[in-house]
């Protein structure tokens, strides 16, 4: 997949801090920033999925024995 370039503005201290971290972990500046941004988006999607699941929760719970029995009946 071809990458696209973009511009992100950082304060000099922020850029230095990120670059120092990237150097420490042996990654490029771009890799560190890209990974952080993608993790933030994934975390937000996970939180939304969790909130959606809570909203749809009907309160029904099963014991482990019930789950095992249902699994065996499905086979």
C-alpha positions as CSV (number, residue, x, y, z in Angstrom):
1,X,0.0,0.0,0.0
2,X,1.4,3.4,-1.0
3,X,1.9,5.8,1.9
4,X,0.8,9.5,1.6
5,X,2.8,12.3,3.1
6,X,1.1,14.8,5.5
7,X,2.2,17.6,7.7
8,X,1.8,17.7,11.4
9,X,3.0,20.6,13.4
10,X,4.7,20.1,16.8
11,X,6.3,22.5,19.2
12,X,10.1,22.0,19.1
13,X,10.1,20.4,22.5
14,X,7.4,18.0,21.6
15,X,9.2,17.0,18.4
16,X,12.4,16.5,20.4
17,X,10.7,14.4,22.9
18,X,9.0,12.1,20.3
19,X,12.3,11.8,18.4
20,X,14.2,10.8,21.6
21,X,11.6,8.1,22.2
22,X,11.8,6.9,18.6
23,X,15.5,6.7,18.8
24,X,15.3,4.9,22.2
25,X,13.0,2.2,20.8
26,X,14.7,2.0,17.4
27,X,11.8,3.3,15.3
28,X,11.4,6.2,13.0
29,X,9.6,9.4,14.1
30,X,6.9,8.7,11.5
31,X,6.4,5.2,12.8
32,X,6.0,6.4,16.3
33,X,3.5,9.1,15.4
34,X,1.6,6.9,13.0
35,X,1.3,4.0,15.5
36,X,0.1,6.4,18.3
37,X,-2.5,8.0,16.1
38,X,-3.8,4.6,14.9
39,X,-3.9,3.3,18.5
40,X,-6.0,6.3,19.6
41,X,-8.5,5.6,16.8
42,X,-8.6,1.9,17.6
43,X,-9.2,2.7,21.3
44,X,-12.0,5.0,20.4
45,X,-13.6,2.3,18.2
46,X,-13.2,-0.2,21.0
47,X,-14.8,2.2,23.6
48,X,-17.8,2.7,21.2
49,X,-18.2,-1.0,20.6
50,X,-18.2,-1.5,24.4
51,X,-20.8,1.2,24.9
52,X,-22.9,-0.2,22.2
53,X,-22.7,-3.7,23.8
54,X,-23.7,-2.2,27.2
55,X,-26.6,-0.4,25.6
56,X,-27.8,-3.7,24.0
57,X,-27.2,-5.8,27.1
58,X,-30.5,-7.5,28.2
59,X,-29.0,-8.7,31.5
60,X,-29.1,-12.4,30.5
61,X,-26.2,-14.3,32.1
62,X,-25.2,-18.0,31.8
63,X,-23.1,-20.1,34.2
64,X,-20.1,-21.9,32.9
65,X,-22.0,-25.2,33.2
66,X,-24.8,-23.8,31.1
67,X,-22.4,-22.6,28.4
68,X,-20.7,-26.0,28.3
69,X,-24.1,-27.7,28.0
70,X,-25.2,-25.4,25.2
71,X,-22.0,-25.9,23.3
72,X,-22.4,-29.7,23.6
73,X,-26.0,-29.5,22.4
74,X,-24.9,-27.4,19.4
75,X,-22.4,-30.1,18.2
